[in-house]
């Protein structure tokens, strides 16, 4: 069984996105432990200063990173729960953009 870690820090990084420090800007990261190959799996959610949720997940390698945005807290919760339980359901709710090329040299 894979371990799942949850973390969150409110108020960090708001300046990156033009928001005010501490205004919303909370996030949570759910990750499965890395396997012996060194590949990692995670899903993260960032509540941005405009009250939208930015979701991102990685399926193994940096080339398999995806991102989307939503205003629905319920869909975010479903996506996180489904991902943590290794279900596809929550991810299927969104149209995901592959952002793996942003991290081409990360692996």
C-alpha positions as CSV (number, residue, x, y, z in Angstrom):
1,X,0.0,0.0,0.0
2,X,1.2,3.5,-0.8
3,X,1.6,6.2,1.9
4,X,-0.3,9.4,1.3
5,X,0.9,12.7,2.8
6,X,-1.2,15.8,3.2
7,X,0.2,19.2,3.7
8,X,-0.9,22.8,3.5
9,X,0.4,26.3,4.2
10,X,-1.9,29.3,4.0
11,X,-0.4,32.6,2.9
12,X,2.7,31.5,1.1
13,X,3.6,32.5,-2.4
14,X,0.8,35.1,-3.0
15,X,3.3,37.5,-4.5
16,X,4.0,35.1,-7.4
17,X,0.4,35.5,-8.6
18,X,-0.1,39.2,-8.0
19,X,-2.2,38.6,-4.8
20,X,-1.8,40.1,-1.4
21,X,0.2,38.0,1.1
22,X,-2.1,35.9,3.2
23,X,-5.2,36.6,1.1
24,X,-6.6,33.2,0.4
25,X,-3.7,31.5,-1.2
26,X,-3.9,28.2,0.7
27,X,-2.8,24.9,-0.8
28,X,-2.8,21.2,-0.1
29,X,-0.5,18.6,-1.6
30,X,-1.3,14.9,-1.6
31,X,1.5,12.6,-2.6
32,X,2.1,8.9,-2.8
33,X,5.5,7.7,-1.8
34,X,8.1,7.4,-4.5
35,X,8.8,3.9,-5.7
36,X,12.2,2.4,-6.2
37,X,12.4,3.9,-9.7
38,X,12.4,7.4,-8.2
39,X,9.2,8.4,-9.9
40,X,6.6,10.3,-8.0
41,X,2.9,10.8,-7.9
42,X,1.1,13.8,-6.4
43,X,-1.9,16.0,-6.7
44,X,-2.0,19.6,-5.4
45,X,-4.6,22.2,-5.1
46,X,-3.9,26.0,-4.7
47,X,-6.8,28.3,-3.6
48,X,-5.7,31.4,-5.5
49,X,-6.4,35.0,-4.5
50,X,-9.3,35.2,-7.1
51,X,-11.0,32.3,-5.2
52,X,-10.4,29.8,-8.0
53,X,-8.8,26.4,-7.4
54,X,-5.7,25.5,-9.5
55,X,-5.2,21.7,-9.5
56,X,-2.1,19.9,-10.7
57,X,-1.1,16.3,-10.7
58,X,1.9,14.2,-11.7
59,X,1.7,10.6,-12.8
60,X,5.2,9.3,-12.3
61,X,7.5,11.5,-14.3
62,X,7.7,15.3,-14.7
63,X,6.7,14.9,-18.3
64,X,3.3,13.6,-17.1
65,X,2.2,16.7,-15.2
66,X,-1.2,18.2,-15.7
67,X,-3.0,21.3,-14.6
68,X,-6.6,22.7,-14.6
69,X,-8.7,25.3,-12.7
70,X,-12.2,25.4,-11.3
71,X,-14.4,27.4,-9.0
72,X,-16.1,24.2,-7.5
73,X,-14.9,23.2,-4.1
74,X,-16.9,20.0,-4.4
75,X,-15.1,18.9,-7.6
76,X,-11.8,19.6,-5.9
77,X,-12.6,17.5,-2.9
78,X,-13.9,14.7,-5.2
79,X,-10.7,14.9,-7.3
80,X,-8.4,14.7,-4.3
81,X,-10.3,11.9,-2.7
82,X,-10.5,9.9,-5.9
83,X,-6.8,10.4,-6.5
84,X,-5.8,9.4,-3.0
85,X,-8.0,6.3,-3.4
86,X,-6.5,5.5,-6.9
87,X,-9.8,6.2,-8.6
88,X,-10.1,8.0,-11.9
89,X,-13.5,9.5,-11.3
90,X,-12.5,12.9,-9.9
91,X,-9.9,13.6,-12.5
92,X,-12.4,12.8,-15.3
93,X,-14.4,15.8,-14.2
94,X,-11.9,18.2,-15.6
95,X,-10.2,19.1,-18.9
96,X,-6.5,18.8,-18.0
97,X,-3.6,20.6,-19.8
98,X,-0.3,18.8,-20.0
99,X,2.4,21.1,-18.5
100,X,5.1,18.5,-18.6
101,X,7.2,20.6,-21.1
102,X,7.6,23.2,-18.3
103,X,9.6,20.6,-16.4
104,X,11.5,18.9,-19.3
105,X,14.8,18.8,-17.4
106,X,13.4,17.9,-14.0
107,X,13.7,14.1,-14.2
